[in-house]
């Protein structure tokens, strides 16, 4: 009887002890909370925003760096534009030098005809043949100019027009109908592609 009572008392004492004890994990957490210590997880969460702030600081260049970058871009752009300007100017000069090359090469054919005509004139006795040869060369020259858009300005007996004519002098009109009109042409004028390249020098009747 005494032994059974002793066992019951030991069991009651063990239950009381187990009720007063907490699990190891809970004890550790409670101790950390009471002592104010930060766990590893909390530490990582706290350190993460700081790391992101550092990355943002590294990504954003300073004002001095932005200014240096803009100056570098400006210098590069200025150098490229200067090279382009020089190249364009050089090409324009070369084009100006060779622009009339094609026209001059074809004009030399007319000069060849004049050279042949001069040689024939020295020993020629047929005046009519000489006239015909000169007329053919003249017509060839007119065709050469016409193909390139050059036309003669019609002036004789036309109304005086300052857009095409330049009055050298005025004389009494030989006919009433010729008053204010061109009665004589001192120098022919020419148009190239609807643009006056030389005004006709004329005499106007009044």
C-alpha positions as a printed Julia matrix, in Angstrom:
206×3 Matrix{Float64}:
  0.0     0.0      0.0
  2.73    2.41     0.89
  4.63    1.51    -2.35
  1.55    2.22    -4.52
  1.05    5.58    -2.86
  4.65    6.45    -3.46
  4.28    5.68    -7.24
  1.19    7.86    -7.5
  2.99   10.78    -5.84
  5.95   10.41    -8.23
  3.62   10.45   -11.27
  1.86   13.59    -9.99
  5.2    15.3     -9.46
  6.39   14.41   -13.01
  3.14   15.78   -14.54
  3.59   19.04   -12.66
  7.16   19.33   -13.97
  6.15   18.59   -17.57
  3.33   21.18   -17.4
  5.76   23.85   -16.24
  8.29   23.11   -19.04
  8.03   24.53   -22.65
  9.33   23.03   -25.91
 12.91   23.84   -26.8
 11.92   25.85   -29.94
  9.38   27.94   -28.08
 11.82   28.55   -25.28
 14.4    29.79   -27.75
 11.95   32.13   -29.46
 10.67   33.49   -26.2
 14.19   34.04   -24.95
 15.07   35.94   -28.16
 11.96   38.06   -27.82
 12.64   38.83   -24.18
 16.32   39.51   -24.73
 15.65   41.7    -27.83
 17.95   39.68   -30.1
 17.3    39.72   -33.95
 16.99   36.4    -35.7
 18.81   35.55   -38.97
 15.62   35.92   -41.06
 14.85   39.31   -39.55
 18.42   40.37   -40.16
 18.22   39.4    -43.87
 14.93   41.29   -44.28
 16.45   44.36   -42.64
 19.62   44.22   -44.74
 17.83   43.71   -48.09
 16.49   47.29   -48.52
 19.94   48.65   -47.69
 21.49   46.49   -50.44
 18.86   47.68   -52.94
 19.57   51.29   -51.98
 23.27   50.71   -52.65
 22.44   49.24   -56.09
 20.3    52.28   -56.91
 23.14   54.56   -55.9
 25.51   52.67   -58.19
 23.05   52.76   -61.14
 22.39   56.49   -61.0
 25.4    58.46   -62.36
 26.35   61.69   -60.74
 25.84   65.14   -62.26
 29.54   65.35   -63.13
 29.39   62.02   -64.96
 26.31   63.13   -66.91
 28.03   66.39   -67.85
 31.19   64.58   -69.0
 29.08   62.19   -71.08
 27.22   65.07   -72.75
 30.47   66.89   -73.5
 31.91   63.75   -75.06
 28.82   63.3    -77.25
 28.96   66.97   -78.28
 32.62   66.72   -79.29
 31.98   63.56   -81.3
 28.97   65.11   -83.05
 30.91   68.31   -83.78
 33.81   66.32   -85.27
 31.43   64.25   -87.43
 29.69   67.38   -88.72
 33.01   69.06   -89.5
 34.14   66.0    -91.47
 30.8    65.94   -93.33
 31.1    69.66   -94.18
 34.64   69.27   -95.5
 33.7    66.19   -97.54
 30.65   67.95   -99.03
 32.7    71.04   -99.89
 35.36   68.9   -101.57
 32.78   67.0   -103.59
 31.1    70.26  -104.61
 34.41   71.7   -105.83
 35.16   68.54  -107.81
 31.67   68.62  -109.33
 32.1    72.27  -110.31
 35.37   71.49  -112.07
 33.96   68.57  -114.06
 30.32   69.73  -114.47
 30.82   71.05  -118.01
 33.12   68.25  -119.14
 30.44   66.38  -121.08
 29.23   69.54  -122.82
 32.74   70.61  -123.77
 33.63   67.19  -125.15
 30.63   67.33  -127.5
 31.29   70.97  -128.37
 34.74   69.95  -129.59
 33.03   68.22  -132.52
 31.79   71.62  -133.69
 35.31   72.99  -133.31
 36.57   70.14  -135.51
 34.09   71.22  -138.22
 35.37   74.8   -138.0
 38.98   73.61  -138.33
 38.14   71.61  -141.45
 36.25   74.57  -142.9
 39.21   76.89  -142.34
 41.54   74.52  -144.21
 39.14   74.29  -147.15
 38.64   78.06  -147.33
 42.37   78.64  -147.99
 42.29   76.87  -151.36
 38.58   77.08  -152.15
 37.37   79.06  -155.17
 33.69   78.2   -154.95
 32.13   80.83  -152.72
 28.76   79.11  -152.62
 30.34   75.9   -151.3
 32.0    77.9   -148.53
 28.68   79.51  -147.6
 26.95   76.14  -147.54
 29.67   74.65  -145.32
 29.47   77.54  -142.85
 25.68   77.3   -142.76
 25.88   73.57  -141.97
 28.29   74.2   -139.12
 26.08   76.98  -137.76
 23.03   74.74  -137.88
 24.94   71.97  -136.1
 25.87   74.42  -133.34
 22.25   75.53  -132.94
 21.12   71.9   -132.66
 23.81   71.3   -130.06
 22.44   74.18  -127.95
 18.8    73.2   -128.49
 19.39   69.66  -127.2
 20.71   71.2   -124.0
 17.68   73.43  -123.53
 19.22   76.62  -124.91
 16.93   78.66  -127.17
 17.25   82.03  -128.83
 14.98   84.81  -127.57
 12.72   86.13  -130.28
 13.09   89.89  -130.3
 12.77   91.49  -133.73
  9.39   93.25  -134.19
  8.26   91.9   -130.79
  6.81   94.05  -128.01
  9.59   95.35  -125.79
  9.65   93.17  -122.68
 12.03   93.91  -119.83
 11.87   90.22  -118.81
 13.76   89.29  -121.99
 15.06   92.5   -123.6
 17.57   95.15  -122.66
 17.11   98.45  -124.48
 20.37   99.85  -125.81
 18.77  102.91  -127.4
 15.54  104.26  -128.81
 14.93  105.58  -132.32
 11.9   107.0   -134.13
  9.79  104.06  -135.3
  9.95  103.64  -139.09
  6.3   102.56  -138.96
  3.43  103.48  -136.67
  2.91   99.79  -135.9
  6.51   99.44  -134.59
  6.13  101.98  -131.79
  7.07  100.31  -128.5
  8.46   97.33  -130.4
 11.96   96.05  -131.1
 13.18   97.4   -134.45
 16.73   96.02  -134.3
 18.76   93.46  -132.35
 22.32   94.41  -131.37
 23.06   91.15  -129.53
 20.93   88.02  -129.39
 19.63   86.77  -126.07
 19.2    83.15  -124.96
 17.02   81.12  -122.58
 18.12   77.91  -120.92
 15.3    75.75  -119.51
 12.95   78.76  -119.23
 15.62   80.86  -117.52
 17.19   83.86  -119.2
 20.95   83.34  -119.38
 21.54   86.42  -121.56
 19.19   89.29  -122.3
 18.71   90.47  -125.87
 20.26   93.89  -126.47
 17.79   95.69  -128.67
 16.8    99.0   -130.25
 13.26  100.13  -129.45
 11.06  102.22  -131.75
  9.21  105.24  -130.34
